[in-house]
Amino acid sequence: MSKLLYYIKSEYLSAEKLKEILGANPNVKFVSLMGVDIGGNATDEKIPVSLFLDDIDSFLKGSIQTDGSSVELHNIATLNNAKVDLKPDTERTWYVDYNKEFIDPETGLPVGTVRIPAFLVHDNKIVCSRGTLLKAEKHFTQAIEKLIKDNPQIIENTNIDSVDDIESISLTAATELEFWVNTPEDKADLEKLFVSQSLKEQYWKRTRGVIRTCLEECLIELEKYGIEPEMAHKEVGGIHSSINNTGTTNHAMEQLEISWKFSTPLQAADNELFVRDIVDDIFESHGLEVSFKAKPIHGVAGSGAHVHVSVGAKLKNGKMVNMFAPKNMREDYLSPIGYGSLMGMLKNYEVLGPIVTNTNDAFNRLVAGFEAPVCTVTSLGHSYEVPSRNRSVLVGLIRDVNSDKSLRFELRSPNPLSNKYLTIAGCYQTMLDGIRAVADNKKFDTKELEKEISKQPQDKGFYLEEGRAYRDENDVFEVYSLVERNRLFGMPPATVYEAMKYLDENVEKKKALTDGDVFTDAIIESFKLGSLDKWKKKLSTRIIDRNIRLLRTFKKLHTSDSMDAIDEVMWDSIDQIKHELMKNTLNELSIYGRIKESLEMGDYEEASRLQQIAKVKMEEVQQCYVNYRKNVF
């Protein structure tokens, strides 16, 4: 396996070099163009390497046609204009995906496919997630270069002496991956999972058996691909694996995390897609199922995929400087550019949030507690020398007083299936809006900026909105009630429909996304329509049908011979909720019946309202049934 080709760096993506590389690796039989649509779905197809090499010049400079029906481009690739082209990206790394179940008889090596990152082009315009992030990178760097030139005072509290010392602006981003693994067909024991989580029996504990093997294989494989893994460990969710009498694992249900080094924004998003494939393949090869869902098990910790962003400057002397870091880390939290970036994300989260969280599953994770960031708030630290690790906030400031290079922001709301391309693009767009506000208002004093982000709701800021707080060093779930949190930090959306409404209602804030034509109106509308379409279909079918199947398993267990009055009372309460949720009658529709009717009629407001009621009642009846079952002999 050491003979395998794992990746091809951008400097080798010329026709001459590719012919040489692929000619030396005859087990690499195919190439596949990986475009990423607005829904975050990656394309995959098989093109023989021989065909690719025969016409490599036109392939690299041109594009491959596909059908718009195969990608999610609502209102862009329409029925009467469905032609979409895939244009290869020769500035990012190409990875080789191996089918280890298919061994090439001539070489004895697994058959490989070169995954070529690509852009989706429609009517001569790039209309995909990858293209949006590329535009965001270019727009941010160009805008910052001009802004610094016009406002040199903005870099006075950084480790840059003069604007003339800057050679270029560089952006870095990183993601991480949390996921659940389990033995196929195993059902979750919710009580065991909840107790284990509460006792933190799994968090960062030593892995064993097949779980350990898979994690170690993942890290070794990532190193081979040059993705530079940093860490893998158990997360808070899960229960101990069971071992049979032969010493092998016959039951596993654990939550894990893998992280790797930062890269440029577009490469970082590409890397995560490939890491997911590697994790999936390795665990499945050992007979385990992998779930990247945000909340695969109700009542237990969901999976996040935090996004880290930062901005640096390369100086003419070769030195790299973190532009978020102040000149003295013991006297300030951030530089003016750092404060502007943080304020921009927080102020504009009403339009960034829908991009990050746009599925029913994602909203299931974003509930109070479980370290899920529900409130639009940040934490800077208890003092300049004591960093914050407040896990209840939306945007964390990661800083080490002894290392300004590591200073960055951590957006904690994304999950493994969030569209990282659009999420990272949205971060940089909203950050730019805040930096511009700092420059336009000539607010270069870091103490004044710290006061702005620390303002009380009743205070009026030069940029941040009156009636809202944006910084809190407390555990916001412990210190404040739901009513207090909503008053301090704003009312978060509870459903996909409510989130998509924010894109229509916050017209001024949406301008932060569309600035520089990065998020076009067409892309935002396509994203919104796609999100609503999936919300409607999954709510009216999968979610309701799954819940009805679960409700049908809640059966009366006690008999007249072995019962107490409390058993009858508890069962009556369960039975009543079951009827409210799923039983239609001639006189009245059930809650689920009314949801389906509202969706069919296009009354999404009512469907969203009923979805929230149904969710509360499902949680109530599940807990009631657990208590009832415990009390029956």
Secondary structure, DSSP 4 states (H G I P E B T S, - for coil): -TT---EE-GGG-SHHHHHHHHHT-TTEEEEEEE-B-TTSPBP---EEHHHHHHTHHHHHHS-EEEEGGGS--TTTSBTTB-EEEEEE-SSSPEEEEEEEEEE-TTTSSEEEEEEEEEEEEETTEE-SHHHHHHHHHHHHHHHHHHHHHH-GGGGTTTT---GGGEEEEEEEEEEEEEEEEE-TT----HHHHHHHHHTTSSTTPPP-HHHHHHHHHHHHHHHHTT--EEEEEEEEEEEEEEE-TTSSEEEEEEEEEEEE--B-HHHHHHHHHHHHHHHHHHHHHTT-EEE--S-SSTTS------EEEEEEEEETTS-EEETTS-S-TTT-S--HHHHHHHHHHHHTHHHHHHHH--SHHHHHH-SSSTT---S--EE-BSSSSSB---TTSSEEEEEETTEEEEEEEEE----TTS-HHHHHHHHHHHHHHHHHHHHHTT---HHHHHHHHT--TTSPPSSSPTT---B--S-HHHHS-HHHHHHHH-----SHHHHHHHHHH-HHHHHHHHGGGSS-HHHHHHHHHHHHHHHHHIIIIIIHHHHHHHHHT-----BTTB--HHHHHHHHHHHHHHHHHH---SS---HHHHHHHHHHHT-HHHHHHHHHHHHHHHHHHHHHHHHHHHT--
